[in-house]
Amino acid sequence: MEKQKTIYCGGGKKMNDGWLTVTVHLDKVNEHVFEYKGNKYLKLNVNIKDQLDQYGKDVSLSVNTYQPEENTKQKQDTVQESDGM
């Protein structure tokens, strides 16, 4: 599986050990919103940086695009069901 390009979609600041404040750029994430049981979701990666960036931010947001490959057994079961086996 090839590595996908990171989609940065926001940033923020670490306020204390238990609190981060972030801003999400919605135009960058719209196509990654998915629906599950009638609700909309967006999977994000929240990364705490070692140093502040040029804007004084130490938190980075990116879209989590990971999708596990289907289990080979599940694929075989699906093929057998569709073949009437």
N, C-alpha and C positions, 0 to 999 in steps of 0.2 A: 504494500500500500504506500503510495507516495504521500509525502508531507504536504498538507494544504497551507496556503499562505495565511498568516495571522491577520484577522480583521479587527483592527483596533477601533473601538467605538466609544471611548470616553476615558475619563480619568478622575482623580480625586485626591483626598488627603487623609492620612491616618491621624485621627484626632486624639486617640489614646489606645491602649492595648485592646480594648473591646469595642471600638467604634471607628468606622470608616465613613466618610462622606464622599459620594461619587455623583457624577453627572453622566448620563447616557445620551449619545448622539442618535436620536431615533431614526433619522434618515438612513443611517448606516446599518441598522439592525432590522428594518421592516421585513426584508425578504427572508430573515432567519426565524421569524416568529412562527410557531407551529401550534396546532390545535390538538388537544387530547380531551376526550369526553366533554366536549363543548366549551372548554376553557382554553385561553391562549397563553402560551409560555414562551420564554426566551432563555436559553442556557448561556450563561456568561462565565468567563474566567476572571477572577479578581486576583491581581498580582501586586504584592507589596514590593516596591523597589528598594534597593539598598541606599540610593541617594536621590535627592530631589532632582527633577528635570528642570529645563530652562524656564518653566512656568510655575515652579514651586510645588509641583505635584509629586507625591511619592506612592500613588496608587494608579495602576493601569487596568483598564477593562478591555477585554477582547471577547468576541463571539466564540462560544464553544461549538465547533463544527464537527466534533468527533461523532462518528456513526459506526458502531461495531459491525463487522461483517456478519452476515447471517450464518448461523450454525449449519454446517454441511448436512447434519442429520435432519434438521428442519426442512431444508431444501428437498432432500430425498423423500421425506414423508409427504410433502406437498405434491411432488411429481407423482408419487404412487396413488394418492387420492384422486388426482385429476385424470389418471390413466384408468381409474376404476379398479385398482388392485387392493 
